[in-house]
Amino acid sequence: MTQTVTDKNFNVETEKGLVMIDFWATWCGPCRMQAPILEQVEGEYDEDEFRVVKIDVDENPDVPASFGIMSIPTLILKKDGEVVDKAIGVQTKDQLEAMISSHM
């Protein structure tokens, strides 16, 4: 299940496995298009092998700044705490699955 994180509780630096960070904002139309696709893909994996966390860039500027986020939606894939992939703009289900499977 997708978890919403903030600047205060962002802690995916030390987590094991694959974690996709969805940088988004409430006013962002493409971000709203991306959300159900992410939820669908996330539902195809066990939570211990892949999960999604969302962070609103307007309400939480520190974490996006630390990743150099300039455009949204931006998706960053981390494996065992290390950034292994990044995508900017709306990604299709097939694109997301390819990104995830290449790091499994």
C-alpha positions as CSV (number, residue, x, y, z in Angstrom):
1,M,0.0,0.0,0.0
2,T,1.3,3.4,-1.0
3,Q,2.7,5.4,2.0
4,T,2.7,9.2,2.1
5,V,5.9,10.6,3.6
6,T,7.0,14.1,4.7
7,D,10.3,15.9,5.2
8,K,10.1,14.8,8.9
9,N,9.4,11.1,8.4
10,F,11.3,10.3,5.2
11,N,13.4,7.3,6.0
12,V,13.8,5.2,2.9
13,E,17.6,5.7,3.0
14,T,18.2,2.5,4.9
15,E,15.4,0.3,3.8
16,K,16.1,-3.0,2.0
17,G,14.5,-3.9,-1.3
18,L,13.0,-1.7,-4.0
19,V,11.3,1.5,-3.0
20,M,9.9,3.9,-5.6
21,I,9.6,7.5,-4.5
22,D,6.8,9.5,-6.2
23,F,7.4,13.2,-6.1
24,W,4.1,14.9,-6.9
25,A,1.8,17.9,-6.0
26,T,-2.0,18.2,-5.7
27,W,-2.3,20.7,-8.5
28,C,-0.3,18.5,-11.0
29,G,-2.5,16.9,-13.6
30,P,0.1,14.4,-14.8
31,C,0.8,13.4,-11.2
32,R,-2.9,12.6,-10.8
33,M,-2.7,10.5,-14.0
34,Q,0.4,8.6,-12.6
35,A,-1.1,7.7,-9.2
36,P,-3.5,4.9,-10.3
37,I,-0.9,3.4,-12.5
38,L,1.6,3.3,-9.6
39,E,-1.1,1.8,-7.4
40,Q,-1.8,-0.9,-9.9
41,V,1.8,-1.8,-10.4
42,E,2.5,-1.8,-6.6
43,G,-0.4,-4.2,-6.1
44,E,1.4,-6.8,-8.3
45,Y,4.3,-7.2,-5.9
46,D,4.7,-8.3,-2.3
47,E,5.3,-5.3,0.0
48,D,8.7,-6.8,1.1
49,E,10.0,-6.8,-2.5
50,F,8.6,-3.5,-3.8
51,R,6.7,-0.5,-2.4
52,V,5.8,3.1,-3.3
53,V,6.1,6.2,-1.1
54,K,4.7,9.5,-2.1
55,I,5.9,13.0,-1.1
56,D,4.1,16.2,-1.9
57,V,6.8,18.6,-3.2
58,D,4.8,21.7,-2.1
59,E,4.3,20.7,1.5
60,N,7.7,19.1,1.9
61,P,10.5,21.0,0.0
62,D,13.6,19.5,1.7
63,V,13.5,15.9,0.5
64,P,12.8,16.9,-3.2
65,A,15.6,19.5,-3.0
66,S,18.0,16.8,-1.7
67,F,17.2,14.8,-4.8
68,G,17.4,17.7,-7.2
69,I,13.8,17.4,-8.3
70,M,13.0,20.1,-10.9
71,S,9.9,18.6,-12.6
72,I,7.0,16.5,-11.5
73,P,6.0,13.8,-11.6
74,T,9.4,12.4,-10.9
75,L,9.9,8.8,-9.9
76,I,13.1,7.7,-8.2
77,L,13.7,4.0,-7.7
78,K,16.0,3.0,-4.8
79,K,17.4,-0.5,-4.1
80,D,18.7,-1.1,-0.6
81,G,19.0,2.6,0.0
82,E,20.8,3.5,-3.3
83,V,19.2,5.3,-6.2
84,V,19.2,2.9,-9.2
85,D,16.8,4.6,-11.6
86,K,14.8,7.8,-12.3
87,A,11.9,8.7,-14.6
88,I,10.4,12.2,-15.2
89,G,6.9,12.6,-16.5
90,V,4.0,10.1,-16.6
91,Q,5.2,6.5,-17.0
92,T,3.0,3.7,-18.4
93,K,2.4,0.5,-16.6
94,D,4.8,-1.3,-19.0
95,Q,7.5,1.3,-18.5
96,L,7.2,1.0,-14.7
97,E,7.3,-2.8,-14.8
98,A,10.4,-2.7,-17.0
99,M,12.1,-0.3,-14.6
100,I,11.3,-2.4,-11.6
101,S,12.1,-5.8,-13.1
102,S,15.5,-4.6,-14.3
103,H,16.5,-4.1,-10.6
104,M,14.8,-7.2,-9.0
